[in-house]
Structure formats: structure tokens, C-alpha cells
Amino acid sequence: MSGFPMLPDLYFTGGKAIWSDPRRLPREGLAQALVDARNRTLAWLAPFGQTRRAWDVPHQYDADPPLWTLGHVAWHAEWWCLRGVRQVDRGGVPVPVASEPSLLDGADEWFDPDRIGPDERWEITLPDVAVIKRYAADVLDGVLRRIALLPDDSDLTLYPYRRALLHEDAQGEGVAALLQALGMAPTEAIGAGPVQPAGMAARCISRAVASRSAGAIPTALPGRMNCRRSPPTYPHLKWTWRRSATRSSSSSSRTAATSTRRGGRQRGASG
């Protein structure tokens, strides 16, 4: 997908035997899976190209526009992982409210499924493709940095990040169905790509976890993830981490799990 802003420099060495359940992935495995999910999302979206005209496809029943889907994936991850959502009582009804603003002005109005219905998503005017692509890349960068500083691998700590992962998997399935309805196909095999060596983000996460284990709580992620490189022709292939048989089965399990959880479009539902 030429021209897509690069993801953080995140290369791991593959899944481990103890990561057989995608719902219980630890911090390292979760970071891997989030990048893997984004690679797949980009691969599904690659056929729409780089121009706005290619992303403006005919309205399809029971589907979302591809550009809205990309923005929504980023918004959902940002809402749950980066914006400090808290419950506020309003007339006896708990309402989720974000403590921090979005990285993209107007994102709540455009991509919150509680504010914009399925038909409206096809009618609204969204920002330029490049703006939403950058927003998606920046959100993922922030999520990975936040994971690196988490104190533990408990279910309570990792719930928002696992939720973001399963949600992106579910949205990827929606894009696949949209491509089929439009008679289009992915430009490359989904999930295929070269093996890459360990990189900066992996070392940053290891150092952050080691610092916490030693009793030191870092206030910022050490080092800087390189996400400003000039992209190759298909960067979604560039950023694929080395799979093991275990991780491949975990990805299949994630897909199967999300398929059963797509009953609702509201923020409170995983799909």
C-alpha cells in the first residue's frame, strides 16, 4: 500500500507455546498481535489505493465504507487504550466519558458508532485519506508505547488492549466481506511477508518491563520508535513478524472468537 505511514519499528521473534489462548496474551504477545492485526487490515484495504476517489465505493448493505472503517479501528483503540475513559453517572445511568481529547479533531463525531448510524457513515464527508492513515498510525504508535509501560499482564490491566485487538480483527472481516461484495480482491496474500530481525520497539518493551521488575517506574518509553521511514511498495508486508505454528493457530482462534461476537455495532460490543 504505497504511501501508507509506517508503523512503529516492531519486530518480534514469534509466538510462544504458552500463548495458545489469544484472550490471555501477555504484553509482548499482545503487542505482536496488534501489529499483526494492523498488517492484515492494511492488506485488506490495499486494493482501494491512494486516491480518495478509489475509496468512495458504492453503498453496500450491511457494510461500512472502507475509509470510515480505518478511522473507526483507530478511534476504538484510542478510546479504550489512550483516552482514560471513565464512567460518569447521568441521571442514574453510567455513561463512558473520555478524560483526554482525540488525536484527531472531530474523530468522536465521525467514528463513534453510537453517534453515527450505519447509513450516515456512507453519507458524511471524512477527512482526506492521508489524514486518517496518519491518525491510525499515530494511535497504534501510542498504544504500543502504553503497553510497554504497563505494570503487569493481569486481565484487568490488559483488557482494553485485548479489546482493541479483537475489534480490529472483526473489522478486518468486514472489509474482506466488502471486497467480495464489490468483486475486488486483495493485492497480496493476507499475512504473508518476509522475516525481520528484532528492532527498537521490542528492545524498548523489554527495557521497560525490566525496569519495572527492578523497582524503577519509567515515566516515558526509553528510546524512540522509528515510524517515519520512507515506505516500500507494500509496507504491510514489511512489518510482518515471524510466525510460529502456535501463533498462526492463535490468529485463527481470534478470528473465530470475533466471528461470534459481532452481534452489535455499539461501543459496548466487541464487534
C-alpha positions as CSV (number, residue, x, y, z in Angstrom):
1,M,0.0,0.0,0.0
2,S,2.4,2.6,-1.3
3,G,2.5,5.8,0.7
4,F,0.9,4.5,3.9
5,P,2.6,6.0,7.0
6,M,4.9,3.4,8.6
7,L,4.0,1.6,11.7
8,P,6.4,1.5,14.7
9,D,9.6,-0.4,14.2
10,L,8.2,-3.5,15.9
11,Y,9.9,-6.9,15.2
12,F,9.5,-9.9,17.5
13,T,10.7,-13.5,17.2
14,G,7.3,-15.2,17.0
15,G,4.7,-16.7,19.2
16,K,5.4,-18.9,22.2
17,A,3.8,-22.2,23.3
18,I,2.3,-20.5,26.3
19,W,0.4,-18.1,24.1
20,S,-2.1,-20.6,22.9
21,D,-5.1,-18.5,24.0
22,P,-5.4,-15.2,22.3
23,R,-7.7,-13.9,25.0
24,R,-4.8,-14.3,27.5
25,L,-1.9,-12.8,25.6
26,P,0.7,-11.1,27.8
27,R,2.1,-7.7,27.0
28,E,4.7,-8.8,24.5
29,G,2.4,-11.2,22.7
30,L,-0.4,-8.5,22.6
31,A,2.0,-6.0,21.0
32,Q,2.9,-8.6,18.4
33,A,-0.8,-9.4,17.7
34,L,-1.8,-5.7,17.4
35,V,0.9,-5.2,14.7
36,D,-0.2,-8.4,13.0
37,A,-3.8,-7.3,13.0
38,R,-2.9,-3.9,11.5
39,N,-0.8,-5.6,8.8
40,R,-3.9,-7.6,7.9
41,T,-6.1,-4.5,8.0
42,L,-3.7,-2.7,5.6
43,A,-3.6,-5.7,3.3
44,W,-7.4,-5.8,3.1
45,L,-7.5,-2.1,2.4
46,A,-4.7,-2.0,-0.1
47,P,-6.9,-2.6,-3.2
48,F,-8.5,0.9,-2.6
49,G,-5.2,2.5,-3.5
50,Q,-4.1,6.0,-2.6
51,T,-6.7,8.4,-4.1
52,R,-9.9,9.5,-2.4
53,R,-11.9,8.5,-5.4
54,A,-10.9,4.9,-5.1
55,W,-12.1,4.8,-1.5
56,D,-15.5,6.2,-2.4
57,V,-17.3,2.9,-3.3
58,P,-21.0,2.3,-3.9
59,H,-23.2,1.9,-0.8
60,Q,-23.3,-1.7,0.3
61,Y,-26.0,-3.2,2.6
62,D,-24.7,-4.3,6.0
63,A,-21.2,-3.0,5.4
64,D,-19.2,0.1,6.3
65,P,-17.2,2.4,4.0
66,P,-13.6,1.4,3.9
67,L,-12.2,4.8,4.9
68,W,-14.7,5.0,7.8
69,T,-13.6,1.5,8.9
70,L,-10.0,2.5,9.1
71,G,-10.8,5.6,11.1
72,H,-13.1,3.7,13.3
73,V,-10.5,1.0,14.1
74,A,-8.1,3.7,15.2
75,W,-10.8,5.6,17.1
76,H,-11.9,2.4,19.0
77,A,-8.3,1.6,20.0
78,E,-7.7,5.2,21.0
79,W,-10.9,5.5,23.0
80,W,-10.2,2.4,25.1
81,C,-6.5,2.4,25.4
82,L,-5.3,6.1,25.3
83,R,-8.1,8.4,26.4
84,G,-8.7,7.5,30.0
85,V,-12.4,6.5,29.7
86,R,-14.3,6.7,32.9
87,Q,-17.9,6.2,33.9
88,V,-20.0,9.3,34.8
89,D,-23.4,9.0,36.4
90,R,-26.0,10.9,34.4
91,G,-29.5,10.5,35.9
92,G,-28.6,7.1,37.3
93,V,-27.2,5.9,34.0
94,P,-23.4,5.3,33.8
95,V,-22.1,7.0,30.7
96,P,-18.5,6.4,29.4
97,V,-16.6,9.7,29.1
98,A,-13.1,10.3,27.8
99,S,-10.7,12.2,30.0
100,E,-8.4,13.1,27.1
101,P,-9.2,14.5,23.7
102,S,-8.7,12.5,20.5
103,L,-5.5,12.9,18.4
104,L,-7.8,13.8,15.5
105,D,-10.2,16.7,15.9
106,G,-13.7,15.6,15.1
107,A,-13.0,11.9,15.5
108,D,-15.8,11.3,18.0
109,E,-18.3,12.8,15.6
110,W,-17.1,10.8,12.7
111,F,-16.1,7.4,14.1
112,D,-18.1,6.8,17.3
113,P,-20.8,4.2,16.2
114,D,-23.1,5.5,19.0
115,R,-23.2,8.9,17.3
116,I,-23.3,7.9,13.7
117,G,-25.5,5.2,12.3
118,P,-24.7,2.7,9.5
119,D,-26.4,4.7,6.7
120,E,-24.9,8.0,7.9
121,R,-21.4,6.5,7.6
122,W,-21.8,6.4,3.8
123,E,-23.0,10.0,3.6
124,I,-20.7,12.0,5.8
125,T,-17.6,13.8,4.5
126,L,-14.5,12.5,6.1
127,P,-11.0,14.0,6.2
128,D,-8.5,13.2,3.4
129,V,-7.3,9.6,3.2
130,A,-3.8,10.7,4.2
131,V,-5.1,12.3,7.4
132,I,-6.9,9.2,8.5
133,K,-4.0,7.0,7.6
134,R,-1.7,9.2,9.8
135,Y,-4.3,9.1,12.6
136,A,-4.4,5.3,12.5
137,A,-0.6,5.0,12.6
138,D,-0.3,7.5,15.4
139,V,-2.8,5.7,17.5
140,L,-1.1,2.4,17.1
141,D,2.2,4.0,18.0
142,G,0.6,5.4,21.2
143,V,-1.0,2.0,22.1
144,L,2.3,0.2,21.7
145,R,4.1,2.7,23.8
146,R,1.4,2.5,26.5
147,I,1.7,-1.3,26.5
148,A,5.5,-1.0,27.1
149,L,4.9,0.8,30.3
150,L,2.1,-1.4,31.8
151,P,2.9,-2.8,35.2
152,D,1.7,-6.4,34.7
153,D,0.0,-8.9,32.5
154,S,-3.2,-9.2,34.5
155,D,-6.6,-9.4,32.8
156,L,-7.7,-6.1,34.3
157,T,-4.6,-4.3,33.0
158,L,-4.7,-5.7,29.5
159,Y,-8.5,-5.7,28.9
160,P,-8.6,-2.5,26.9
161,Y,-5.7,-3.6,24.6
162,R,-7.1,-7.1,24.1
163,R,-10.5,-5.5,23.3
164,A,-8.8,-3.3,20.7
165,L,-7.1,-6.3,19.1
166,L,-10.3,-8.4,18.8
167,H,-12.2,-5.4,17.5
168,E,-9.7,-4.8,14.7
169,D,-9.8,-8.4,13.7
170,A,-13.6,-8.2,13.5
171,Q,-13.4,-5.0,11.4
172,G,-10.9,-6.7,9.1
173,E,-13.5,-9.4,8.4
174,G,-16.0,-6.7,7.5
175,V,-13.5,-5.3,4.9
176,A,-13.0,-8.7,3.5
177,A,-16.7,-9.1,3.0
178,L,-16.9,-5.7,1.4
179,L,-14.2,-6.6,-1.1
180,Q,-16.1,-9.7,-2.0
181,A,-19.4,-7.7,-2.5
182,L,-17.5,-5.2,-4.7
183,G,-15.9,-8.0,-6.8
184,M,-12.4,-6.9,-5.6
185,A,-9.5,-9.0,-4.3
186,P,-6.5,-8.2,-2.0
187,T,-3.4,-7.1,-4.0
188,E,-1.2,-9.5,-2.0
189,A,-1.7,-12.6,0.1
190,I,-3.0,-11.6,3.5
191,G,-0.4,-12.2,6.3
192,A,2.5,-13.1,4.0
193,G,5.8,-11.3,4.4
194,P,9.5,-11.6,5.0
195,V,11.0,-12.4,8.4
196,Q,12.6,-9.4,10.1
197,P,15.2,-9.1,12.9
198,A,14.5,-7.8,16.4
199,G,14.1,-4.0,16.5
200,M,13.7,-0.9,18.6
201,A,10.2,-1.4,20.0
202,A,11.0,-4.9,21.2
203,R,14.0,-3.6,23.0
204,C,12.0,-0.7,24.4
205,I,9.4,-3.0,25.8
206,S,12.0,-5.4,27.2
207,R,13.8,-2.5,28.9
208,A,10.5,-1.0,30.3
209,V,9.4,-4.4,31.7
210,A,12.9,-5.0,33.2
211,S,12.9,-1.5,34.8
212,R,9.6,-2.2,36.5
213,S,10.8,-5.6,37.6
214,A,13.8,-3.9,39.2
215,G,11.5,-1.4,41.0
216,A,12.1,1.6,38.7
217,I,9.0,3.0,37.1
218,P,9.9,4.8,33.9
219,T,7.9,8.0,33.2
220,A,8.5,7.7,29.4
221,L,9.3,4.9,27.0
222,P,13.1,4.7,26.6
223,G,14.3,5.2,23.0
224,R,12.3,6.3,20.0
225,M,10.3,4.1,17.7
226,N,11.2,4.9,14.1
227,C,7.9,5.4,12.3
228,R,9.0,8.0,9.8
229,R,10.8,5.9,7.2
230,S,10.0,6.1,3.5
231,P,7.6,3.2,2.9
232,P,8.3,0.4,0.5
233,T,5.8,-0.5,-2.1
234,Y,3.9,-2.8,0.3
235,P,4.7,-1.8,3.8
236,H,2.0,-4.1,5.2
237,L,4.4,-6.9,4.2
238,K,7.4,-5.1,5.6
239,W,6.0,-5.1,9.1
240,T,5.0,-8.8,9.5
241,W,6.5,-10.6,12.5
242,R,7.8,-14.1,12.4
243,R,5.0,-16.6,12.9
244,S,5.1,-19.9,14.6
245,A,2.6,-22.7,14.3
246,T,1.2,-21.7,17.7
247,R,0.7,-18.0,16.7
248,S,-0.9,-19.0,13.4
249,S,-3.5,-21.1,15.4
250,S,-3.9,-18.2,17.8
251,S,-4.8,-15.8,14.9
252,S,-7.3,-18.3,13.6
253,S,-8.7,-18.6,17.1
254,R,-9.0,-14.8,17.4
255,T,-10.9,-14.7,14.1
256,A,-13.2,-17.5,15.2
257,A,-13.8,-15.7,18.5
258,T,-14.6,-12.4,16.9
259,S,-17.0,-14.0,14.4
260,T,-19.2,-15.0,17.3
261,R,-19.1,-11.6,18.9
262,R,-20.2,-9.3,16.1
263,G,-23.9,-9.0,17.1
264,G,-23.8,-5.3,17.8
265,R,-22.3,-2.1,16.4
266,Q,-22.3,-0.2,19.6
267,R,-19.2,0.7,21.5
268,G,-20.2,-1.7,24.2
269,A,-19.9,-4.6,21.8
270,S,-16.7,-6.2,20.7
271,G,-17.7,-6.4,17.0
